[in-house]
Amino acid sequence: MTVADTAALVADAAGETPRRHPVAGPAPLRRRGGLAKYLGLTPFALYVLLFLAIPTVLAVGTGFFSEDGSFTFANILGIFEPAVLATFGSSFWVSAVTAVAGALVGALVCYAMLGTKASGALRTIVDSATSVLAQFGGVMLAFAFIAAIGGQGLITLWLIDTVGVNIHENGVWLYQVPGLLPVYFYFQVPLMIITFLPALEGLKSQWAEANATLGGTRWTYWTRIAGPVLAPSFIGSLLLLFANAFSSYATAAALISQGSQIVPLQIRSALISETVLGRENMAGALALGMIVVMVVVMWGYSVLAARTSRWQR
Amino acid sequence: MSRASKLAGPVRLGLAPGNVTRWIILGVVAIVFAIPLLSLLEFSLRDGFTGDYTVIHWTGLFDPENARPYRQLFQAIGNSFVLAAVAVGIVLVVLLPTMLLVHMSFPKLRRVLEFICIIPITVPAIVLVVGLAPVYSVVVRIFGSGTWTLAFAYGILVLPYAYRAIQSNLDGVPVVTLSEAARSLGASWPVVVWRVLLPNLRRGVLAAAFITVAVVLGEFTLASLLNRRNLQTAILQVSQSDPWVAAILALLALAFAFVLLLVIGRLGTVGNRSTS
């Protein structure tokens, strides 16, 4: 569909304005215009149906079927096997630790950004850098950390040379689950800055003035006014960070080539495994488990975001 | 501008950080965050494991003599750019007209559209790929197994970003008033969209296009699990045989995305200045 086609559809859609058809009876025209209007929505509806709705339903649905197509709860019950539960546990703690650490450091940076010019060079650079690191890094950030704290990494060698400490004394941990922590932290902080900075900037100067006029101090301002106002936004951002780490795959795949220690890697091995039959349906069950977690977390996020927007009107 | 005056208060009352505190925080964080990237740069300049430095890996990448060993790599980079172009096309041809239509004719559907566009955040790529595998077995039968078909899925991944970029522009433009004014002056609907609405939405549309390019160039999950070759899967593969080239490409890709987003940022501030 081209822009001109769309324009034609939009034109039909506008058929109900009397200015265009002053003579014709409005009722049948409106009906026809209405139909054409809805036609204009079909390309997008169809696209979303084919590449978002159907894949999501398939991802969730396949978990309920065995490889011969009969309905079964076996895959779903498979989630509760100790080995699989353990990967959910690893995913949880990696996500929780990096979300909390990222949120605290990110909030600190947001605080430091408070009072800088919104259209200034500093802000523009921070905006771009945070977007790149938060959303498009993946594999590349894994490489950066291998170069920094891998077995032959710059920082690793420097620490051995200067302080005599080998951070990999008990084996290189960068390619294990603990290795995910620094890399995830590295993209969580920028995401926190992106999501939390608008809330911090939404603090109205009148509140600070009122606090000062009523004899409040810096301490009372942050604990009694800014703190409670920012709390939902902070916790909401924390949830978003958790969801971000929980669903992140690229970094883990680049660092951990063997085994499936977290849920996304478990999905990988279920998808590409050719030795174990019916694993594809196991991937469906894992995807379902992941979606349940994501929906709960993102629901919490949207509730808190709605609370936050009350202050920003 | 209202933002600036909003900030003046806390600064004056001493509730924003002082200059010293600000630069200490920003400085420390900036240094910590620069270390991995600088390490990557340092690594790309290492001469094997001898400890000397060389630019041979940088020059080698662009040396025509090495075109053969790197052919697959360059092919994958080409794939990524084709994917980015098709994904931008999907945003412009499928998402943008729908957003205009909903904005002008279906105000009640705005919430629905917004909801649909943020679903990909809740249904991440690693979950979507499980359901996309069977969908793509059909896609391959219709369109062949070309890498570009992956762009259909990428169009979905970029929905949240593209939607937000266009919507924030759309909110600031009186679309209905403008189109009614143009219509009453005798413009046809194609002319209204092409010469009145799109010029006003240029900032949002450009931002959506750039952010789409950035997302597609960084995408790994779908390409790797659907067995397609793009920039990221090629970088990971080449890192096993030639880690220096992988490091160089990673740096270049990050720098390219950074510049794209910097341009979006500048577009945004220029636009703000002219509207206020």
Interface residues (C-beta under 8 A of the other chain):
Chain A: M1 T2 V3 A4 T6 A7 A8 L9 V10 A11 A13 A14 R19 K37 G40 L41 P43 F44 Y47 V48 L50 F51 L52 I54 P55 T56 V57 L58 A59 V60 T62 V105 L108 V109 Y111 A112 M113 L114 G115 T116 K117 A118 S119 T124 I125 D127 S128 A129 S131 V132 L133 Q135 F136 G137 G138 V139 M140 L141 F143 A144 F145 A147 A148 Q152 G153 L154 I155 Y186 V189 E201 L203 K204 S205 Q206 A208 E209 N211 A212 R218 Y221 W222 A226 A243 S247 S248 Y249 A250 A253 A254 P264 I267 R268 L271 I272 E280 A283 G284 L286 A287 M290 I291 M294 V295 M298
Chain B: R3 A4 S5 K6 L7 A8 G9 P10 V11 R12 L13 G14 L15 A16 P17 T21 R22 I25 L26 V29 F33 I35 P36 L37 L38 S39 L40 E42 F43 F49 I90 V93 V94 L95 P97 T98 L100 L101 V102 M104 S105 F106 L109 I116 I119 P120 I121 T122 V123 P124 A125 I126 V127 L128 V129 V130 G131 L132 A133 P134 V135 F152 A153 G155 I156 L159 Y161 R183 S184 S188 W189 P190 V192 V193 W194 L198 I211 A214 V215 L217 G218 E219 F220 T221 S224 L225 Q232 I235 L236 S239 P243 A246 A247 A250 L251 A253 L254 A257 F258 L261 L262 I264 G265 R266 T269 N272 R273
